[in-house]
């Protein structure tokens, strides 16, 4: 688990890890960072410790940290892997969908950026994949933009999940608007995606609409969105 002490005089995020039969060990995560810890989803394969995303509060650079268990039972956090220099990732709060998924040697990462994509209004959202074995990061793929505002909004964080056949599912985050859903065309492949489709009722003054994504895939490959 991650203990966020950013608002205290410690001013850092700490990873707590307890080996079987052992006591908690404490590891410092990259300084001045918002963090997110990968959660168990229906079909991500956590053969390794969960992946961690760290976004620097000042520069907005987002890095991937991949802990590994050493022979003596301790963790090695390795060197942070830069995913993007422009991320709006904030600490997990309402929703708390995964922003990353580990599947065998691949780690899929989805995020919202703070710079508009071309002439598209709203918050642009992207996906990439990192291969643990080759240590290669794929070129990011643009999934779409969402939001009422013409400028990017850090409420609009995407959620990602994967089904048993390897198809990736992403719901683009919004702030008081309709969610948008898209999926990969090929399994374990980020190169091509379905056209994003709006979910739920459009916003109005009476019913409002949606904010924050909670997304899971169950053992029957049914998607659950809250």
C-alpha positions as CSV (number, residue, x, y, z in Angstrom):
1,X,0.0,0.0,0.0
2,X,1.0,3.6,-0.4
3,X,0.9,6.1,2.5
4,X,0.7,9.7,1.1
5,X,2.3,12.1,3.6
6,X,2.7,14.9,1.0
7,X,0.7,17.3,3.2
8,X,2.7,16.6,6.4
9,X,6.2,17.7,7.4
10,X,7.5,14.4,5.8
11,X,6.3,15.7,2.4
12,X,6.6,12.4,0.5
13,X,4.8,9.3,-0.6
14,X,5.9,6.0,1.0
15,X,5.4,2.4,-0.3
16,X,4.7,-0.1,2.5
17,X,5.5,-3.7,1.7
18,X,5.1,-6.7,4.0
19,X,6.6,-10.1,3.0
20,X,4.8,-13.2,4.1
21,X,5.6,-13.8,7.7
22,X,7.6,-10.6,7.9
23,X,7.2,-7.0,9.1
24,X,6.4,-3.9,7.0
25,X,9.3,-2.4,5.0
26,X,9.1,1.3,4.0
27,X,10.4,2.6,0.7
28,X,10.4,6.2,-0.5
29,X,8.8,6.9,-3.8
30,X,10.0,9.7,-6.1
31,X,9.9,13.1,-4.4
32,X,7.1,15.6,-4.8
33,X,4.9,13.1,-6.6
34,X,1.2,12.2,-6.8
35,X,1.0,8.4,-6.8
36,X,-1.2,5.5,-7.9
37,X,-0.8,1.8,-7.1
38,X,-2.1,-0.8,-9.5
39,X,-5.1,-2.7,-8.1
40,X,-6.2,-6.3,-8.8
41,X,-8.6,-6.3,-11.7
42,X,-10.4,-9.2,-13.4
43,X,-7.6,-10.2,-15.7
44,X,-4.4,-8.3,-14.9
45,X,-1.7,-10.8,-14.0
46,X,0.2,-9.6,-10.9
47,X,3.1,-12.1,-11.1
48,X,5.2,-9.1,-9.9
49,X,4.4,-6.5,-7.3
50,X,1.8,-4.0,-8.5
51,X,3.1,-1.2,-10.8
52,X,3.1,2.4,-9.5
53,X,2.6,5.7,-11.3
54,X,4.3,8.8,-10.0
55,X,3.5,12.3,-11.3
56,X,5.7,15.2,-10.2
57,X,3.4,17.9,-8.8
58,X,5.6,20.7,-10.3
59,X,6.7,19.5,-13.7
60,X,3.8,17.1,-14.5
61,X,6.2,14.4,-15.7
62,X,4.7,10.9,-15.0
63,X,7.0,7.9,-14.4
64,X,6.3,4.2,-14.0
65,X,7.9,2.4,-11.1
66,X,8.1,-1.4,-11.3
67,X,9.0,-2.9,-7.9
68,X,10.6,-6.4,-7.9
69,X,11.2,-8.8,-5.0
70,X,14.9,-9.6,-4.2
71,X,16.3,-12.8,-2.9
72,X,16.5,-11.5,0.7
73,X,12.8,-10.6,0.6
74,X,13.3,-6.9,0.2
75,X,12.1,-4.8,-2.8
76,X,14.0,-3.1,-5.5
77,X,12.1,-0.1,-7.0
78,X,14.5,0.2,-9.9
79,X,14.8,3.4,-11.9
80,X,11.6,5.3,-12.7
81,X,10.6,5.0,-16.4
82,X,9.4,8.3,-17.9
83,X,6.0,7.7,-19.6
84,X,5.1,11.3,-20.4
85,X,6.3,14.9,-19.6
86,X,2.6,16.1,-19.5
87,X,0.3,14.2,-17.1
88,X,-2.7,15.4,-15.1
89,X,-2.7,12.3,-12.8
90,X,-3.8,13.2,-9.3
91,X,-4.0,11.0,-6.2
92,X,-6.7,8.3,-6.2
93,X,-10.0,9.6,-4.9
94,X,-13.5,9.0,-6.0
95,X,-13.7,6.3,-8.7
96,X,-10.2,4.9,-8.4
97,X,-10.2,3.0,-11.6
98,X,-6.8,1.6,-12.7
99,X,-4.6,3.9,-14.8
100,X,-2.3,0.9,-15.5
101,X,-2.5,-2.8,-15.9
102,X,0.2,-5.5,-15.8
103,X,-0.4,-8.4,-18.2
104,X,2.6,-10.8,-18.3
105,X,5.5,-8.7,-19.5
106,X,3.4,-5.8,-20.6
107,X,2.3,-2.8,-18.6
108,X,-0.5,-0.7,-20.2
109,X,-0.7,2.9,-19.0
110,X,-3.6,5.4,-19.7
111,X,-3.5,9.0,-18.8
112,X,-4.9,12.5,-19.3
113,X,-2.6,15.2,-20.6
114,X,-2.5,18.9,-19.7
115,X,-2.1,20.1,-23.3
116,X,-4.9,20.0,-25.9
117,X,-4.7,17.6,-28.8
118,X,-4.7,19.7,-32.0
119,X,-8.1,21.5,-32.3
120,X,-10.0,19.0,-30.1
121,X,-11.5,20.8,-27.1
122,X,-11.4,19.3,-23.6
123,X,-8.9,16.9,-22.0
124,X,-6.9,14.6,-24.3
125,X,-6.4,11.0,-23.1
126,X,-3.7,8.6,-24.3
127,X,-2.4,5.0,-23.8
128,X,1.0,3.4,-24.1
129,X,2.6,0.1,-23.2
130,X,5.9,-0.7,-21.6
131,X,7.6,-4.1,-22.1
132,X,9.4,-5.4,-19.0
133,X,11.6,-7.8,-21.0
134,X,12.7,-5.5,-23.9
135,X,12.5,-2.3,-21.7
136,X,10.8,-0.6,-24.6
137,X,8.1,2.0,-24.4
138,X,5.6,2.2,-27.3
139,X,4.6,5.5,-29.0
140,X,1.5,6.9,-27.2
141,X,-1.8,6.5,-29.0
142,X,-4.4,9.2,-28.7
143,X,-7.8,7.9,-27.6
144,X,-9.9,11.0,-27.6
145,X,-10.8,14.2,-25.7
146,X,-13.6,14.8,-23.2
147,X,-15.0,17.5,-20.9
148,X,-17.2,20.6,-20.9
149,X,-14.2,22.9,-20.6
150,X,-12.2,23.8,-23.7
151,X,-9.1,23.4,-21.6
152,X,-7.8,20.2,-20.0
153,X,-9.3,19.3,-16.5
154,X,-7.6,17.0,-14.0
155,X,-11.0,15.4,-13.1
156,X,-11.0,13.7,-16.5
157,X,-8.8,10.7,-15.7
158,X,-9.4,7.6,-17.8
159,X,-9.9,4.1,-16.4
160,X,-8.5,0.9,-18.0
161,X,-9.4,-2.8,-17.8
162,X,-8.8,-5.9,-19.8
163,X,-10.9,-9.0,-20.5
164,X,-10.0,-12.6,-20.7
165,X,-9.4,-12.5,-24.4
166,X,-6.9,-9.6,-24.1
167,X,-9.1,-6.8,-25.4
168,X,-8.4,-3.6,-23.6
169,X,-11.3,-1.4,-22.5
170,X,-10.9,2.2,-21.6
171,X,-13.5,4.7,-20.3
172,X,-12.5,8.3,-20.9
173,X,-12.9,10.3,-17.7
174,X,-15.1,13.4,-17.6
175,X,-16.3,16.2,-15.2
176,X,-20.1,16.6,-15.3
177,X,-20.5,15.1,-18.7
178,X,-21.1,11.7,-20.4
179,X,-18.3,9.1,-20.1
180,X,-16.9,7.8,-23.4
181,X,-16.1,4.1,-24.0
182,X,-13.6,2.7,-26.4
183,X,-11.9,-0.7,-26.8
184,X,-8.8,-2.1,-28.6
185,X,-9.5,-3.8,-31.9
186,X,-6.9,-6.5,-31.4
187,X,-5.9,-8.3,-28.1
188,X,-2.9,-6.9,-26.2
189,X,-2.5,-4.3,-28.9
190,X,-2.8,-0.5,-28.5
191,X,-2.5,0.4,-32.2
192,X,-6.2,0.6,-33.2
193,X,-9.3,1.5,-31.2
194,X,-13.1,1.6,-31.7
195,X,-14.7,5.0,-32.1
196,X,-15.5,6.4,-28.5
197,X,-19.2,6.1,-27.7
198,X,-20.9,8.2,-25.0
199,X,-22.4,6.4,-22.0
200,X,-25.4,7.4,-19.9
201,X,-27.7,10.4,-20.2
202,X,-26.4,13.8,-21.4
203,X,-26.0,16.5,-18.8
204,X,-28.9,18.7,-17.8
205,X,-29.8,21.0,-14.9
206,X,-32.0,18.4,-13.2
207,X,-30.2,15.1,-13.5
208,X,-26.6,16.4,-13.8
209,X,-24.2,13.8,-15.3
210,X,-21.0,11.9,-14.4
211,X,-17.6,12.5,-12.9
212,X,-14.8,10.0,-11.9
213,X,-14.5,6.5,-13.4
214,X,-14.7,3.2,-11.5
215,X,-14.2,0.4,-14.0
216,X,-13.8,-3.4,-13.6
217,X,-14.1,-6.5,-15.8
218,X,-15.4,-9.6,-14.1
219,X,-14.8,-13.3,-14.7
220,X,-17.6,-13.4,-17.3
221,X,-16.0,-10.5,-19.2
222,X,-18.8,-8.2,-18.2
223,X,-17.7,-4.6,-17.6
224,X,-18.9,-2.8,-14.5
225,X,-18.8,1.0,-14.6
226,X,-19.7,3.2,-11.6
